[in-house]
Amino acid sequence: MMQNHPRVRSSHEHLEFVLVGEGEQDGRSAIAITQKDVRELQLAKAAIRTGIQLLLDASHRREEEIDQVIIAGAFGNYIDVTSAIVTGMLPSLPIERFSQVGNAAGAGAKLALISSSKRKEAQRIASRIHYLELATLPLFMETFMQANYLGVYRILQGRRKEV
């Protein structure tokens, strides 16, 4: 049983796995992970992956047809794309198809403020956007359940297939 492992300890009535102990980092607090942490990671990554998959389904596209994935914001700055693919958060695509751009919203707002042509371009793009309520789609729950899986896979018609 894992409770006898040297890195497993009991804390506040639950078990945690110590990634970095107090003695390993100049007396600072340990870094540990709990089952609750793993579950929250699964739910967050499943939500992202479900959104991607349902948008692909709604546009009658497959993952393989994605030419470029732009990851923006703080998420885009700090995520390790390879890890996100390995856990199943992002589709299994060649790494060169992913771009991390940081604060794209802020940069876009600045461009729109100083350039009328960029403002018009933004308006043209915005006019093509449609709202899609993902939770009302027929395969939402099946896709979300399959997207909780940690690993590399594709989802087709709400069913997970390992890659």
WOJO-V314395 format. One record per residue. RES is the residue in one letter. SS is DSSP state (h for helix, s for strand, l for the rest). Layout:
res-><RES/RES>
ss-><SS/SS>
This chain:
res-><M/M/Q/N/H/P/R/V/R/S/S/H/E/H/L/E/F/V/L/V/G/E/G/E/Q/D/G/R/S/A/I/A/I/T/Q/K/D/V/R/E/L/Q/L/A/K/A/A/I/R/T/G/I/Q/L/L/L/D/A/S/H/R/R/E/E/E/I/D/Q/V/I/I/A/G/A/F/G/N/Y/I/D/V/T/S/A/I/V/T/G/M/L/P/S/L/P/I/E/R/F/S/Q/V/G/N/A/A/G/A/G/A/K/L/A/L/I/S/S/S/K/R/K/E/A/Q/R/I/A/S/R/I/H/Y/L/E/L/A/T/L/P/L/F/M/E/T/F/M/Q/A/N/Y/L/G/V/Y/R/I/L/Q/G/R/R/K/E/V>
ss-><l/h/h/h/l/l/l/s/s/s/s/l/l/s/s/s/s/s/s/s/l/h/h/h/l/l/l/l/l/l/s/s/s/s/h/h/h/h/h/h/h/h/h/h/h/h/h/h/h/h/h/h/h/h/h/h/h/h/l/l/l/l/h/h/h/l/l/l/s/s/s/s/h/h/h/h/h/h/l/l/h/h/h/h/h/h/h/l/l/l/l/l/l/l/h/h/h/s/s/s/s/s/l/h/h/h/h/h/h/h/h/h/h/h/l/h/h/h/h/h/h/h/h/h/h/h/h/l/l/l/l/l/l/h/h/h/l/l/l/h/h/h/h/h/h/h/h/l/l/l/l/l/s/s/s/s/l/l/s/s/s/s/l>
